[in-house]
Amino acid sequence: MATWLKRGATAEAKADADRKVRDIVEAALADIETRGDEAVREMSIKFDGWDRDDYRLSQAEIDACVDSLSPQERKDIEFAQAQVKNFAQIQRDSMKDVEVETLPGVVLGHRNIPLNSAGCYVPGGKYPLLASAHMSVITAKVAGVKRVVTCAPPFQGQPARAIVAAQAMAGADAIYALGGIQAVGAMAIGTQSIDPVDILVGPGNAFVAEAKRQLFGRVGIDLFAGPTETLIIADEIGCDPEIAATDILGQVEHGPDSPGVLLTNSEKFARATMAEIERLLQILPTADHARKAWENFGEVIVADSYEEMVKVADEIASEHVQVMTADPDYFLKNMTNYGALFLGNRTNVSFGDKVIGTNHTLPTKKSARYTGGLWVGKFLKTCTYQRVTTDEASALIGEYCSRLCALEGFAGHGEQANIRVRRFGGRNVPYAGQAEPTPETAA
């Protein structure tokens, strides 16, 4: 049986925090719906201390951000974007349109159709997370989305130059210096100056995630990508306490509500890792954020076996799952609920976050139970079509359809089938609701 050496916040505390966020977001979105640009401006001033005549950046401002990059910075961004684009293209190439004759004269197919517009949110309040520009904009463009709009909050009182440069280099069609609820609300609802989009994508804090949840249905969303979650699955053979501690703290520095969890089969290893976390918190430059997250949301779990570790991990359904055990492939083969797996101690979540090529926009709050992360397919609609090419096929399908409609009592549906049986099959079937014809009435 698994044992918790350390637990995070209670379910009740999390639910209370969620309620507070939900109420704030609901009021903010209603305000944007009513007052448009005026509401967006007031929120931007209130939350980001940021005001300007037009939140959309001019081409001159965008060019200045790109030009501000050093040669090495530009080269590094280009390398990361090349990896993301390459893997996104591989994913796109795996999705084929199909058309097949399933019965003589019956042709069925589907097409993968790109969405017309997408709104990409790039977080940047504490840290300018330019990698989110690669993950969303490039993936949308590879899918074939015609209009890609991006929003990122200002950084230190200015448009975040690295984010803006990355957005532009990724191919964004419009770039706005807006953050938080006001950004996703404006992109989804539309204002006097911002045209609405068809889907919202990208990670964000609890307020951004909740705004996306409340806007779902009005627009599509990629998934619930809220505060970062990390699960480290480790044993004494595949890992050491310093690496495990480093990889936990390397992710919980995102913010004070970012869970970091260690799951192991060794209490000795668990306690050594906890001690190492305390040591590293004395020297980590971002220890203020990391300590709050670790103290309030960190967990340490000791399980009896790999089998039990898989069970616990699937219950947690973490966004990031880093597996550093003697047999990482055991977890690849047996785990079912996770955003992304990082297998072995040579890789880590940071590689996935920044550069390796897989997408870092991943499901949180247990939504990994029913969805994977952002990928090309999120920007595509798989739409079916059919055609019937012969009279015989139309009559054959029509006869089956007619009888099935009668079972359900759908007379109008049945008549759609019957008229084709009469027209193309030459059979004198009755109108829906009438008795079968006798030889006399048929004559």
C-alpha positions, -999 to 999 in steps of 0.1 A, spaced: 0 0 0 13 34 -9 24 57 19 24 95 18 55 110 36 43 145 26 9 157 14 -1 188 -5 -31 210 0 -64 193 8 -91 188 -18 -113 213 2 -86 240 1 -82 235 -36 -119 236 -42 -122 269 -22 -94 284 -43 -111 273 -75 -144 289 -65 -128 322 -59 -110 321 -93 -143 310 -110 -162 340 -96 -136 365 -106 -133 351 -141 -171 350 -146 -175 387 -137 -145 397 -159 -158 378 -190 -193 393 -185 -177 428 -184 -158 421 -217 -190 409 -233 -208 441 -223 -181 468 -227 -155 453 -250 -123 473 -254 -131 496 -225 -133 466 -201 -101 451 -216 -83 483 -211 -94 487 -174 -83 451 -167 -49 456 -183 -43 487 -163 -55 470 -131 -36 437 -134 -6 446 -155 -2 484 -151 -3 486 -189 -21 511 -211 -17 522 -247 -38 534 -275 -38 501 -294 -28 468 -278 -19 454 -311 18 458 -318 28 477 -350 51 461 -375 78 486 -365 75 474 -328 76 438 -339 107 444 -361 124 462 -332 119 432 -309 133 408 -335 162 431 -342 170 434 -305 180 397 -304 217 389 -303 229 365 -330 231 337 -305 196 344 -291 182 344 -326 200 311 -334 187 295 -303 151 305 -310 155 293 -346 168 259 -334 139 254 -310 114 264 -336 129 241 -361 125 211 -337 89 220 -329 80 225 -366 97 193 -376 77 172 -351 45 190 -358 50 183 -395 55 146 -387 23 146 -368 4 164 -397 18 139 -422 4 110 -401 -32 123 -405 -46 112 -439 -77 121 -457 -96 89 -466 -121 78 -492 -132 42 -495 -160 22 -512 -175 3 -483 -202 -14 -504 -207 -14 -541 -218 21 -549 -213 35 -514 -184 58 -509 -174 72 -475 -146 95 -466 -132 122 -443 -112 153 -447 -89 169 -421 -99 206 -424 -79 234 -407 -97 259 -385 -99 294 -399 -85 312 -369 -67 305 -336 -59 326 -305 -26 317 -289 -19 328 -253 17 330 -243 23 334 -205 48 360 -194 39 375 -160 69 363 -139 89 349 -168 88 356 -205 78 321 -216 87 325 -253 86 288 -258 48 289 -257 49 309 -289 67 281 -307 43 255 -294 11 272 -304 18 294 -334 40 270 -353 17 241 -346 -13 261 -358 5 271 -390 17 236 -398 -20 225 -395 -29 252 -420 -48 277 -398 -52 309 -419 -53 336 -391 -32 331 -359 -36 358 -333 -13 359 -302 -15 376 -268 12 379 -242 13 402 -212 39 430 -210 71 423 -192 86 450 -169 64 476 -185 72 468 -221 61 443 -247 81 412 -239 108 415 -266 118 378 -266 82 366 -267 73 391 -295 103 381 -315 94 344 -311 58 351 -321 68 369 -352 94 343 -362 68 316 -357 45 333 -382 18 350 -361 -5 372 -381 -14 396 -353 5 402 -320 -11 419 -290 5 429 -257 -23 417 -235 -23 393 -206 -46 373 -184 -84 370 -185 -86 402 -206 -65 386 -233 -83 353 -237 -116 370 -232 -109 395 -260 -98 368 -284 -128 345 -277 -156 371 -274 -142 398 -297 -142 435 -291 -144 466 -312 -107 462 -321 -101 425 -319 -119 400 -341 -129 367 -323 -112 334 -331 -124 299 -334 -101 282 -308 -81 293 -278 -48 275 -271 -19 278 -247 -10 275 -211 -15 300 -183 -22 306 -147 -54 295 -128 -73 326 -141 -64 319 -178 -73 282 -174 -106 291 -158 -114 317 -185 -108 291 -212 -130 266 -193 -159 292 -192 -154 301 -228 -155 265 -241 -184 260 -264 -184 296 -275 -150 287 -290 -130 256 -290 -101 252 -265 -71 229 -267 -73 216 -232 -72 227 -195 -36 239 -192 -33 256 -159 -5 258 -133 24 234 -140 23 199 -125 52 175 -123 54 139 -111 89 124 -107 88 85 -107 122 73 -95 141 45 -79 176 42 -65 189 25 -97 176 49 -122 181 82 -103 198 99 -74 183 123 -49 201 154 -63 186 149 -98 152 141 -84 152 172 -62 166 194 -90 138 182 -114 111 189 -89 123 224 -80 130 231 -116 93 229 -123 76 242 -92 94 276 -96 66 283 -121 45 296 -93 32 290 -57 4 267 -69 25 243 -90 24 208 -76 56 188 -75 53 151 -66 79 124 -59 67 88 -63 93 61 -54 95 25 -41 122 34 -16 116 53 17 154 59 20 155 75 -15 124 96 -7 138 110 25 172 117 9 154 136 -19 134 156 6 167 166 23 182 175 -10 152 197 -18 158 216 14 195 221 6 187 233 -29 161 258 -17 189 276 1 207 284 -31 181 283 -59 176 319 -73 139 313 -77 135 297 -42 108 321 -31 83 307 -57 96 272 -55 94 270 -17 58 281 -15 48 255 -41 68 228 -25 54 235 10 18 239 -1 15 215 -30 45 191 -28 39 154 -21 62 124 -15 47 90 -20 63 56 -13 48 26 -31 56 -11 -27 61 -20 -64 62 -8 -100 26 -20 -104 15 1 -74 35 31 -87 16 29 -120 -17 28 -102 -9 58 -81 6 77 -111 -26 71 -132 -47 84 -103 -26 115 -101 -28 120 -140 0 145 -139 8 170 -167 45 160 -167 57 126 -157 94 121 -155 104 84 -152 139 77 -138 138 40 -128 157 9 -137 130 1 -163 114 33 -177 97 14 -205 76 -5 -180 58 28 -173 56 37 -210 39 4 -216 16 4 -186 7 40 -177 -24 55 -193 -30 89 -177 -3 116 -183 3 147 -204 38 138 -215 64 112 -204 101 119 -200 119 86 -200 153 81 -183 176 105 -165 192 119 -197 160 138 -205 138 161 -183 107 183 -184 128 214 -192 139 198 -225 103 193 -234 93 228 -222 119 246 -243 134 229 -272 133 192 -279 103 193 -302 73 178 -284 46 203 -274 47 217 -239 10 227 -237 -3 198 -217 -34 188 -197 -36 196 -160 -60 190 -131 -65 153 -140 -77 161 -175 -49 138 -188 -75 111 -181 -93 121 -213 -70 142 -235 -34 145 -246 -15 177 -251 -16 203 -278 -7 190 -313 -15 196 -349 -48 176 -346 -62 202 -322 -63 227 -351 -80 203 -375 -116 192 -379 -120 156 -391 -152 159 -412 -169 130 -429 -188 129 -462 -206 103 -482 -219 97 -517 -240 69 -533 -231 63 -569 -256 37 -581 -294 32 -580 -290 -2 -566 -269 10 -536 -294 38 -529 -323 13 -528 -304 -12 -507 -294 13 -480 -328 29 -482 -346 -4 -473 -324 -9 -442 -328 28 -433 -366 27 -437 -370 -3 -413 -346 12 -387 -365 45 -388 -398 27 -382 -383 11 -351 -376 46 -338 -409 61 -349 -392 87 -372 -417 89 -400 -400 118 -418 -366 101 -416 -382 70 -430 -398 88 -459 -363 101 -469 -354 65 -473 -387 53 -489 -387 79 -517 -353 67 -528 -364 30 -527 -394 40 -549 -373 63 -572 -342 42 -576 -353 7 -567 -386 5 -585 -403 -9 -554 -437 5 -545 -431 10 -508 -458 29 -489 -454 64 -476 -443 65 -440 -472 56 -417 -492 38 -443 -498 1 -445 -477 -21 -468 -494 -22 -503 -514 -53 -512 -512 -67 -547 -545 -50 -554 -534 -16 -542 -500 -19 -557 -516 -26 -591 
